[in-house]
Amino acid sequence: MTTTAPAAQSFTHHSRARVPTDRPARYGKQLASHMGRKITTSWDEQTSTGTLIFDREGPVVGVVTMSCDDGALLLELSADEEHLASLEQIIGIHLARFGAREALAVTWTRPDGEGSTQGPLSPEDLERRRPGS
């Protein structure tokens, strides 16, 4: 299924993350697959690029484009002001959890110098996040 993402320019706030890893395509694909249960996603195996469209509640509140660079997964988030920080958290904590053995950390940087970091997660952090814990 091919989905056209809303233009990132339609959002007023932006954030970027460069997630160092030896397996960027694996994590990009895993993130798209996992998030695809609740939002619209895509992943292109040939180009190692993908998109997350945050449309769970109806209107699109944010879009992430993913691409791979040597040794990193690159994330570019565009959202409205209300959702930017929460989308950073959602995306970042999922990646940190997927890459816990590799001690993945996701550090977001915004043009205004603000941002957030998720990970790396300790075994105790993972245990606390398990369903039923």
C-alpha positions as a Python dict, from the first residue, in 0.01 Angstrom:
ca = {
    (1, 'M'): (0, 0, 0),
    (2, 'T'): (145, 335, -101),
    (3, 'T'): (47, 635, 105),
    (4, 'T'): (125, 995, 31),
    (5, 'A'): (228, 1180, 344),
    (6, 'P'): (99, 1529, 410),
    (7, 'A'): (363, 1785, 326),
    (8, 'A'): (594, 1846, 620),
    (9, 'Q'): (575, 2216, 535),
    (10, 'S'): (211, 2218, 650),
    (11, 'F'): (332, 2176, 1009),
    (12, 'T'): (480, 2459, 1210),
    (13, 'H'): (725, 2265, 1428),
    (14, 'H'): (1012, 2036, 1339),
    (15, 'S'): (1258, 1809, 1515),
    (16, 'R'): (1539, 1581, 1398),
    (17, 'A'): (1717, 1282, 1542),
    (18, 'R'): (2022, 1090, 1424),
    (19, 'V'): (2019, 750, 1595),
    (20, 'P'): (2362, 583, 1577),
    (21, 'T'): (2332, 211, 1500),
    (22, 'D'): (2495, -52, 1283),
    (23, 'R'): (2147, -163, 1173),
    (24, 'P'): (1949, 149, 1076),
    (25, 'A'): (1730, -24, 814),
    (26, 'R'): (1634, -297, 1060),
    (27, 'Y'): (1517, -43, 1318),
    (28, 'G'): (1339, 172, 1059),
    (29, 'K'): (1150, -127, 925),
    (30, 'Q'): (1069, -250, 1277),
    (31, 'L'): (939, 92, 1381),
    (32, 'A'): (720, 121, 1069),
    (33, 'S'): (586, -231, 1117),
    (34, 'H'): (514, -188, 1488),
    (35, 'M'): (358, 158, 1457),
    (36, 'G'): (156, 42, 1155),
    (37, 'R'): (-87, -128, 1392),
    (38, 'K'): (-220, 211, 1500),
    (39, 'I'): (-113, 471, 1241),
    (40, 'T'): (-37, 484, 868),
    (41, 'T'): (320, 379, 791),
    (42, 'S'): (538, 277, 501),
    (43, 'W'): (885, 127, 457),
    (44, 'D'): (1066, 83, 125),
    (45, 'E'): (1321, -199, 141),
    (46, 'Q'): (1505, -87, -173),
    (47, 'T'): (1568, 271, -62),
    (48, 'S'): (1567, 205, 315),
    (49, 'T'): (1327, 494, 368),
    (50, 'G'): (992, 519, 537),
    (51, 'T'): (717, 736, 674),
    (52, 'L'): (506, 744, 988),
    (53, 'I'): (181, 941, 958),
    (54, 'F'): (21, 1010, 1295),
    (55, 'D'): (-346, 989, 1198),
    (56, 'R'): (-485, 767, 1474),
    (57, 'E'): (-734, 1024, 1599),
    (58, 'G'): (-845, 1127, 1249),
    (59, 'P'): (-664, 1442, 1138),
    (60, 'V'): (-289, 1410, 1084),
    (61, 'V'): (-100, 1566, 1376),
    (62, 'G'): (253, 1477, 1267),
    (63, 'V'): (469, 1308, 1006),
    (64, 'V'): (807, 1138, 1043),
    (65, 'T'): (1031, 1062, 749),
    (66, 'M'): (1295, 797, 809),
    (67, 'S'): (1611, 732, 612),
    (68, 'C'): (1935, 547, 662),
    (69, 'D'): (2284, 692, 662),
    (70, 'D'): (2612, 515, 725),
    (71, 'G'): (2577, 401, 1083),
    (72, 'A'): (2254, 587, 1170),
    (73, 'L'): (1879, 601, 1134),
    (74, 'L'): (1773, 957, 1050),
    (75, 'L'): (1434, 1082, 1169),
    (76, 'E'): (1269, 1407, 1065),
    (77, 'L'): (953, 1492, 1256),
    (78, 'S'): (708, 1762, 1151),
    (79, 'A'): (408, 1832, 1374),
    (80, 'D'): (191, 2100, 1523),
    (81, 'E'): (312, 2261, 1845),
    (82, 'E'): (66, 2068, 2060),
    (83, 'H'): (193, 1724, 1950),
    (84, 'L'): (566, 1771, 1883),
    (85, 'A'): (702, 1673, 2227),
    (86, 'S'): (466, 1377, 2270),
    (87, 'L'): (551, 1241, 1924),
    (88, 'E'): (924, 1270, 2004),
    (89, 'Q'): (857, 1067, 2319),
    (90, 'I'): (645, 801, 2144),
    (91, 'I'): (890, 744, 1859),
    (92, 'G'): (1199, 768, 2077),
    (93, 'I'): (1084, 531, 2350),
    (94, 'H'): (981, 268, 2094),
    (95, 'L'): (1323, 281, 1928),
    (96, 'A'): (1502, 279, 2263),
    (97, 'R'): (1302, -30, 2362),
    (98, 'F'): (1368, -209, 2031),
    (99, 'G'): (1738, -133, 2061),
    (100, 'A'): (1783, -183, 2435),
    (101, 'R'): (2051, -449, 2387),
    (102, 'E'): (2242, -206, 2167),
    (103, 'A'): (2180, 78, 2418),
    (104, 'L'): (2008, 290, 2153),
    (105, 'A'): (1942, 650, 2249),
    (106, 'V'): (1728, 889, 2048),
    (107, 'T'): (1816, 1257, 2088),
    (108, 'W'): (1583, 1505, 1920),
    (109, 'T'): (1699, 1853, 1824),
    (110, 'R'): (1465, 2138, 1733),
    (111, 'P'): (1557, 2459, 1551),
    (112, 'D'): (1503, 2655, 1875),
    (113, 'G'): (1763, 2441, 2055),
    (114, 'E'): (1506, 2249, 2257),
    (115, 'G'): (1451, 1874, 2224),
    (116, 'S'): (1436, 1553, 2420),
    (117, 'T'): (1618, 1224, 2465),
    (118, 'Q'): (1482, 874, 2509),
    (119, 'G'): (1707, 585, 2608),
    (120, 'P'): (1923, 406, 2653),
    (121, 'L'): (1698, 180, 2861),
    (122, 'S'): (1829, -36, 3143),
    (123, 'P'): (1694, -387, 3212),
    (124, 'E'): (1496, -232, 3499),
    (125, 'D'): (1344, 27, 3264),
    (126, 'L'): (1238, -251, 3028),
    (127, 'E'): (1084, -451, 3311),
    (128, 'R'): (880, -149, 3426),
    (129, 'R'): (750, -103, 3069),
    (130, 'R'): (634, -462, 3029),
    (131, 'P'): (255, -506, 3013),
    (132, 'G'): (123, -621, 3347),
    (133, 'S'): (422, -485, 3540),
}
